[in-house]
Amino acid sequence: MTASAKNWLPRLAALGAALLGVFLLLGAWGHLQAVAQAVWSDGIEPTPRRWTLILPAAILATAGLVNLAASKPLWSGSGPSLYAALAGNGLTLAYLLFLLVTGVPGHPVGLFTSLVVCEFLVLVAVRAGLRWPAQQSPA
């Protein structure tokens, strides 16, 4: 197989998964830092409602770890890692779209949603069998 006939789309998905994984982990850390005082402050009894503040950080961290774990196998074209990344990013996308619809003022939900959408679309393109660069038929 020549270099021009190689499909680089899975490698693009792998690089995107690695970058998105780091970004989602940073977002999870930032969210955890923002709610830590409300959840673990001294003298306040922890309630289940207060613990739900940690849920977005857990969702972002899980999605970040899935993306990081899937990035190397995606580079190789592994099928199971593609499905894991699709599932992880699809669930994260559903959650972020819910947050966009309900509205969370002052939070970068739109930025996170757009990044997850981009990676999800690249993963769907890999699953659909698209090639990049496209092969040209002989004239």
Secondary structure as the mmCIF struct_conf table of DSSP 4:
data_model
#
loop_
_struct_conf.conf_type_id
_struct_conf.id
_struct_conf.beg_label_comp_id
_struct_conf.beg_label_asym_id
_struct_conf.beg_label_seq_id
_struct_conf.end_label_comp_id
_struct_conf.end_label_asym_id
_struct_conf.end_label_seq_id
HELX_RH_3T_P HELX_RH_3T_P1 ALA A 3 ALA A 5
BEND BEND1 LYS A 6 LYS A 6
HELX_RH_AL_P HELX_RH_AL_P1 LEU A 9 TRP A 40
TURN_TY1_P TURN_TY1_P1 ASP A 42 GLY A 43
HELX_RH_AL_P HELX_RH_AL_P2 PRO A 48 TRP A 51
HELX_RH_3T_P HELX_RH_3T_P2 THR A 52 ILE A 54
HELX_RH_AL_P HELX_RH_AL_P3 LEU A 55 SER A 76
TURN_TY1_P TURN_TY1_P2 GLY A 77 GLY A 77
HELX_RH_AL_P HELX_RH_AL_P4 GLY A 79 THR A 102
TURN_TY1_P TURN_TY1_P3 PRO A 105 GLY A 106
BEND BEND2 HIS A 107 HIS A 107
HELX_RH_AL_P HELX_RH_AL_P5 VAL A 109 ARG A 127
TURN_TY1_P TURN_TY1_P4 ALA A 128 GLY A 129
BEND BEND3 TRP A 132 PRO A 133
HELX_LH_PP_P HELX_LH_PP_P1 ALA A 134 PRO A 138
#
